[in-house]
C-alpha cells in the first residue's frame, strides 16, 4: 500500500492542565481565551499521536507545556484529518490552531 506509507503524518491536540494559564507566555498568546473552553497544545508528527504524546511526557523533543501540563489527547478534535502527507500536516497544524483559538480555546502551537 504505497499511498498509506506516503501519508503517515498526523496533527494532534493535547488537553493541558489549567495551571498552564499561570505561564505568562501562554496567557499572552491567548488574550481572547474563553474560560469555558479547554487549554490545548496543537502539534504534528510523523508517528502515532499516542506515541508522540508519550514522548512529550518523557521529555523527548518535548514541548515544555505538554511535558509539564499535558493531560490527554483530544482525538475528537483531530482524528478526521489523519493521516496525511507531511506538507498537509504542516499546514493543518497551523490551521487547526487558528480555528481552535478563534473558537475560544487557549492554544499553544509550536
Beta strands, then each sheet from edge to edge (+ up, - down):
strand 1: 10-16
strand 2: 39-45
strand 3: 70-73
strand 4: 106-109
sheet 1: 3+ 1- 2+ 4+
end
